[in-house]
Amino acid sequence: MRQGERGGRGSPGGSCRNSHDLGVADVTADLYRQGMAPVVVFTGATSRTTHDRMPRGEAEHYRERAVELGVPNDAILVEPRARNTGENIRFSRALLQEQGIPVSSVLLVSKPYEERRAYATARKLWPEAEFVSASTPMTLADYIRSIGDARLVVDMLVGALQRLLVYPAQGFIIGQEVPQDVQDAYERLQAQGFTSRLIPDATGRSE
């Protein structure tokens, strides 16, 4: 959907949610070529981390990249308004409904560290559909090299985990078990100053 969602005509769908890198589009194109779904929906406007890299909006940059990689333009739907994960899901679902495309399952494509939140959000907002998450298969070191900013990546990792911890109580996502060693690492990174992507107020809205 996140940083494109693949809606299926009675077959699996998929979703790329918001992202500041094009790896999401690369994975989506590869899955499309494998025949995993007949329709791709790319979703996302811009955000503070994507404005400079994707000035025309995340969804449009994904579409252009996917077309370069061989995905037919008429197999792609673009949802250009979503500014958070919940909107990625809601707006993409509405777009598929407007197009008369029935969906029973969705393949969610996101950044590697956001698979869980994309899945948890989709399960909460679209409970009747079946979801599977996917992302670029790479190590943390490789991902940092691809982005070119180690601190930004770690800040976003910390922010992503915070949302997994606080959003269930706010009704944004389903709850998921977070192992204690992961929570301990999260707290250590906060203490070391990796806090720029944290929600200052735990009652803050989904993003």
C-alpha positions in Angstrom: 0.0 0.0 0.0 3.1 2.4 3.0 5.4 3.4 1.7 2.1 0.2 -3.1 -0.6 -2.2 -2.2 -1.3 -5.0 -4.5 -5.0 -5.7 -4.6 -6.1 -9.0 -6.0 -9.0 -9.8 -8.2 -9.7 -12.8 -6.0 -6.0 -13.4 -5.6 -3.2 -12.1 -3.4 -2.7 -8.4 -3.2 0.3 -6.4 -2.0 1.3 -3.1 -0.5 4.3 -0.7 -0.5 4.0 1.7 2.4 5.8 5.0 3.0 9.5 5.0 2.6 12.4 7.3 1.7 14.3 4.6 -0.4 13.3 2.9 -3.6 13.9 -0.6 -2.4 10.2 -0.9 -1.6 9.5 -0.4 -5.3 12.2 -2.7 -6.4 10.8 -5.6 -4.2 7.3 -4.9 -5.4 8.4 -5.0 -9.0 10.2 -8.3 -8.5 7.1 -9.8 -6.7 4.9 -8.6 -9.5 7.1 -10.3 -12.1 6.9 -13.5 -10.2 3.1 -13.4 -10.6 2.4 -12.8 -6.9 -0.5 -10.4 -7.6 -2.2 -8.7 -10.7 -2.5 -5.2 -9.3 0.0 -2.9 -7.5 -1.1 0.1 -5.4 1.7 2.5 -4.5 0.7 4.8 -1.6 2.2 7.8 0.1 2.6 11.6 -0.1 5.8 13.1 1.3 7.1 13.3 4.8 10.0 15.1 6.6 12.3 12.2 5.7 11.2 11.9 2.0 10.6 15.5 0.9 14.0 16.0 -0.6 14.5 12.6 -2.1 10.9 12.2 -3.4 9.6 15.7 -4.1 6.7 14.4 -6.4 5.4 12.2 -3.6 6.5 8.7 -2.6 3.8 6.9 -4.5 4.7 8.6 -7.8 8.4 7.9 -7.4 7.6 4.2 -6.7 5.4 4.1 -9.8 8.1 5.5 -12.0 10.7 3.1 -10.6 8.4 0.1 -11.0 7.7 1.0 -14.6 11.4 1.3 -15.2 11.7 -2.3 -13.9 9.1 -3.6 -16.3 5.8 -3.4 -14.4 3.0 -2.3 -16.8 1.7 1.1 -16.0 -1.9 -0.1 -16.4 -1.2 -2.7 -13.6 -0.4 0.2 -11.1 -2.8 2.3 -9.0 -1.4 5.4 -7.3 -2.7 6.7 -3.9 -0.8 10.0 -3.4 -2.4 11.4 -0.2 -1.4 9.1 2.7 0.9 10.6 5.3 1.0 7.7 7.8 0.7 4.0 8.0 -3.0 4.0 8.9 -3.8 6.3 5.9 -1.7 4.0 3.7 -4.1 1.2 4.6 -7.4 3.1 4.6 -6.8 5.1 1.4 -5.5 2.1 -0.5 -8.4 0.0 0.5 -10.8 2.8 -0.5 -9.1 3.2 -3.9 -9.3 -0.6 -4.6 -13.0 -0.5 -3.7 -13.6 2.5 -6.0 -11.9 0.6 -8.8 -14.2 -2.4 -8.2 -11.2 -4.7 -7.3 -12.2 -7.3 -4.7 -9.4 -8.2 -2.3 -9.1 -11.2 -0.1 -5.4 -11.1 0.6 -2.7 -8.5 0.5 1.1 -8.6 0.2 2.5 -5.7 2.2 5.8 -4.4 1.0 7.7 -2.0 3.3 11.1 -1.0 4.7 12.7 -4.0 6.4 12.3 -2.6 9.9 8.7 -1.6 9.4 7.2 -5.0 8.4 5.7 -5.6 11.8 4.0 -2.2 12.1 2.6 -2.4 8.5 1.2 -5.9 9.3 -0.2 -4.8 12.7 -1.8 -1.7 11.2 -3.4 -3.6 8.4 -4.7 -6.3 10.7 -6.4 -3.7 12.8 -7.9 -1.6 10.0 -8.7 -4.3 7.5 -9.5 -7.4 9.6 -11.3 -9.4 6.9 -8.3 -9.5 4.6 -5.3 -11.8 4.9 -1.9 -10.2 5.1 1.7 -11.2 4.4 4.6 -8.8 4.9 7.7 -8.5 2.7 10.7 -6.2 2.3 14.2 -6.0 0.7 16.3 -8.9 2.1 19.4 -7.2 3.4 21.5 -6.9 6.6 21.4 -3.8 8.8 24.8 -2.8 7.6 23.7 -3.0 4.0 20.6 -1.0 4.7 22.6 1.7 6.4 24.9 1.9 3.4 21.9 2.2 1.0 20.5 5.1 3.0 23.8 6.8 3.7 22.9 8.0 7.2 23.5 5.6 10.1 22.0 7.8 12.7 18.8 8.4 10.8 18.4 4.6 10.4 18.9 3.9 14.1 16.6 6.8 15.0 13.9 5.3 12.9 14.4 1.8 14.3 13.9 3.2 17.8 10.8 5.2 16.6 9.3 2.1 14.9 9.7 0.0 18.0 8.1 2.7 20.2 5.1 2.7 18.0 4.8 -1.1 18.3 4.7 -0.7 22.1 2.3 2.3 22.4 0.0 2.1 19.5 -2.0 -1.0 20.5 -3.4 0.9 23.5 -4.4 3.8 21.2 -6.3 1.5 18.9 -4.0 2.0 15.9 -2.5 -1.5 15.6 -3.0 -5.0 17.0 -0.7 -5.9 19.9 2.4 -8.0 19.2 4.8 -9.6 21.6 8.1 -7.8 21.9 10.9 -9.9 23.4 12.6 -8.5 26.6 16.0 -8.2 25.0 14.6 -6.1 22.2 12.9 -3.8 24.7 16.2 -3.6 26.6 18.1 -2.6 23.4 15.4 0.0 22.7 15.9 1.6 26.1 19.7 1.6 25.7 19.5 3.4 22.3 17.1 6.0 23.8 19.6 6.6 26.6 22.3 7.1 24.0 20.3 9.9 22.3 18.6 8.1 19.4 15.3 9.9 20.0 14.5 12.1 17.0 11.8 9.8 15.7 10.1 9.2 19.0 6.6 10.4 19.7 7.0 13.0 22.5 3.5 12.4 23.8 2.5 8.7 24.0 -1.1 9.8 23.1 0.2 11.2 19.8 -1.6 10.1 16.6 -0.4 7.4 14.3 2.2 8.2 11.7 
